[in-house]
Amino acid sequence: MTQGRRIRFGVLLASAMCAILSTPALASDPVTRVLTTADLPESIAIDHKGATYISFPFASEVVKFAPGGSLSTVATFPSFPLGVRLDDAGNVFVAVVGSGIWKVPATGGSAFLVKGGPGLWNGLAFDHRGNLYVSDSGGGTIWRLDKHGDFAIWSDSSLLKGTTGAGPCGLVHPAVPSFGPLGANGIAFNKHGDMLAANTDFGEIIRIPTNPDGSAGTATVFSGPTCNLWGADGVSMDNADNLYVAANSKGQIDRVDPAGHVAVLASGGPFSFPSDIAFGTGRGDRKDIFISNFAAFPTSSGAPGELEMNVGIPGRPIG
């Protein structure tokens, strides 16, 4: 742990311990259930037509849920699929643990491995140039797959590393005994081209500016550490540059404003280890976030599946 982190943890630890002992259920708007699933859904993405793509790690598959329809399998994988994102053309990209980045062509056909390698591949995001980024949560790094097919570490800042020790709530993240440290997780870009990366174990959002040549600038702590961001997992941006965070081990949804201030939008049931967020794309859905309720390490009695809530601001739906 860096000295800066030790100082912030010392200041926050006492109040954080009280916060985790009692988290009230709250929501600015009603939370509705879209779908209940037998398998545990980890990541979620929505295409231009309103179809939802969901990863089921323990079933080794990604499925599609068309509005008013049923689940259909899009692709199966050799290991756990986690992050799912789409490009503007509708191609589906999937981060598969221990395997690499896979692509499901929008035009049809089988999924194929784009770039492979060992890693706890997790969050995915595109920049405005069309480069694809993926977090390695175990290694605490961000990799870039550029438009020419080159795949390399983009940032390996120490702020992206996880820990096997206690986080800002005074507890070890429940996934650490199974998967080890969990650092960089969900990633997204703001309007300035800065990457915002969730650090799961430390309950932080890390900001990484993009240099003019496309390389990573110096990483800094944008928000946290705070108990409200403990378990920060999948993220999504709205058009006002607010970042929405699924804080899995807190069982809640947070909004981080452009100044780094955190507001809890909803917590408690029906949320149970929520793991990712996507904005709707259909008419009447642009201000709604859709949430994968993973329930892998239950934080309530909420069933696994997909949840929906209105946040009042249109989102950036694709990517």
N, C-alpha and C positions, 0 to 999 in steps of 0.2 A: 504494500500500500504506500502511495506517495505521501510526503509530509502534508501536502494540502488536503488530501483526503482524510488523514488522521485528525487534523484540526476540525474539519467540518463534521466528521463523525462524532467527535467528542462533544461538540456543541449540541448536536441533534439527538443523540442516543436516548437521553432520558425521556424526552417528549415522545419519541418514536415508539418506545416500548409501551407507553400508555395508549398510543393510537392504534396499535395492532390488536390490542386486547379487546377492543370494542369498536367495530366499524359499522355504523348504522346504514341501513338500506336507504338509498335516496336516488332520485332521478329528476332532472328538470323536465323531462317528457316521458310518457309511458314507454316502457320497454316491452316489445311484443315478440313472440316466438314465431319465426318463419318456418322452422324445420326442426324436428327431433330426429337424431340419427342413432343407429345402433353402434356404429364405430365412432371414434373420437376425432373430431375435426380440428386440424391445427392451423392451417392458413386459408385465406379466402381472397378471391379476386372476382371482379364483375366486368363483363365485356360490354361493348357499346349497345348490344341488343338486350341487356339486362340478365343474361345468363350468368349464373354463379359457378365458379370453379373452386372446389374444396379439396384440400389434401387430407388423406386419412393415413397417417404414418404407420400405424400398427396393422393396417390392411395393405400397405405398400402400394397405394393407388391414389390417383386424382380423379374426382368425379365431377360431373356437370349437372347442375340443377336449373332447368329452364323454367321461366315463370309459369306457374300453373301446371307444371309437369312433374316428372319423377326423376330420381337419380339415375344417371347412366355413367358407366366407367369410361374415362377418357384415355387413361394409360395406366399401366402397372410398372413398378420399378424394382430394382434389385435390393433396395434398402428403404429406409424411412424417407418419404418425401415430406419436406417442410414447406419453405416459402414457395408461393405461387404468385406470379405476376404476368401481365399481358403487355405486349407492345401495341403500338397504334394500329398495326395491321391485323391484330387479333391472334397472333402466335402466342402460345402459352409456354412460359418458362418455369421450370421447377428445380428447386435446390434439393438434392438428394444426399443424405448423410453418407459419407464415406465413398461416394461415387462421383458427384460433380453436378454440373448444370445440364439439364435436359430440356429439349424443345419438342413441343407438339405443334406441328404446322397447322396454321389456320385453314389451309386448303385441303386438309385431310392427310391421312397416312399415319404411320406409326411414330411414336416418340423415339427420339434418338439422343445420344449423348453428345453435347456440344464440346464441352471441356471437362476432363475428369481429373481426379486426384483425391487423396485423403483429406478429410476435414469435416467438421460439424457444420456443413453448409446450411444456411438458415434464411435470413432475410434477403430480399431482392428489391432492387430499384433501378429505374432508368434515369439518366440525366437528360438534359434537353438536346444533347448531341446524339442520343441514341445508344450510348455506351451502357452496358449492364453491369451492375455492382452486386456483390454477394458478400454477406458476412460469414465468417468462420467463427462461430460462437465459442468453440473450444479453444482455438488458437488466439482469439482476441484480435482478429485482423479483418480488414476489408479488402476484397479482391475486385479487380476490374476486368471485364471481358469487353475489349473495345470492338469497334465496328469491323476491324480487320482480322478479328479472331485471336488476337494476343491476349493471354490470360496471365495476370501477374498481381502481386500484392500492391494495393494502392495506398493503404495506410496501415502501419503496425504500431501506432501510438500506444503507449502504456495505459492510456485512459480507456482503451478498448478491451483490456484484459478483465477476466472475471476473478473470482476468489472462492476458495473452499471455506473461508471464514464467514462470520456473521455479516449480514448486510445492514442497511440503515434502520431496519425494524428490530435489530438485535438477534435475528435468527438466520440460520443458514438456509438458502433457497432449497425448497423441497426436491428439486431435480438434480442438485449437485451430487448426492450420493450415487446416483445412477449414471450421470453424464459428465461429472467433473465440473470445473469452473465454467460459468456461462457469462461471457462478456458481451461483445457486440452482437446485437440481435436485429430487430427491425430497423430499417433504414428508409429515409426519404430525403428529397431535396426541397429546400425552400425557394422562394422567388429570386433570391440572390445567387443561387447556385451552390449554397452551402449544404453539405450533407448533415442531417441530424440522425444520429445513431443511438439507439437505446442500449444501455448497459444493464443487463438483467440483474446481476448479483449486487451491483452497487447502487441501483435505483437512481440512475443518472441518464441525462440526455447529453451526448457529446456532439459538439459542432465542429465540422471539418470544412474549412473553406476550400474551394477549388481554385487553384492558381490559373493564370491565363493560358499556360501551356497544358492544362488538364491534370496536372499532378496535384497531390493532396497538400494542402497547407497545414499549419500547425493546429493540432486538435486542442480544444479547450472544453471545460465543463460548461454547458449552456444552461442546464437546470439540474438541481439536486446537489448532493444526495439527499433524498427524502423518502420517508416510509411510504408516501403516496405513490412513488414511482418504483417501489421494490417489485421485482418481477417484470419490469418493462419488457414487453415482447413485441408484437407486431404494431406498426404505426401507419398513419395515413394523414395527408395534409388537406386542409380546406383552402378555398380561394383567398382567404384573408391571412394566410400564412400561419394559422394555428395548427399545431401538431396534436393528433389524437393518439393516445397510447393505451394499449391493452395491458394493464398491470396484472399479470396472471396470478401471482401469489397473493396479491391483495384482493383479487376478485372484483376488480373495478375498472372503470373507463375514466381516463383523465384527459384533460385538454391543457396543453402547454402553449401559452400565447407567445407572440414574437419577442417579448421581453424575457421569456423564461419562467414566467409565473405559472404555477400549477393549480388547476381547478378540478375537483372531483365531480364528474358529471353523473355518475351512477355507480352504485356498489351494492353488495349483498345479492340475495336471490333476485332474479334467476341466474345471475352471473356465477359461473363456477370455473375458475382458472381460464378466463378469456384470453385468447392467444393472438388474434389478429383482427384487423379492421379494414373495411373497404367501403367507399362511398357508392351509393346507387347511381345508376346511369339513366334510368327510365323516367318518363314524365311523372312528376310528383315525388320522385325518389332522390333527387339530386341533393337534398338537405338531410338525407337519412344515412346513417352509418349502419353497416351490416357487420356483425361480430361473430367470429367462430368461438363457440363456447366449448373449449377443449375438454374440460373436466377430468384431465389426466391425474391431477392432484387436487381433488375436490375442495373448493372453498365454500361451498354451500350445497344444498340438495338439488340445485339446478341440473337438469338433464343436458347431455351433450347435444349440440346442434347449432343452429343459426338464429341469432337474435337481431332485432332491428330497433333503432331509436332515432328520433329527429333531433338534430343539433342546431338547426336554425340558420346554417350557413352552407352554401353549396360547396361540394368537394371537388377534388381532382380525381376523377374516377379511374383512369387507366394508368397502369404502370405501378 
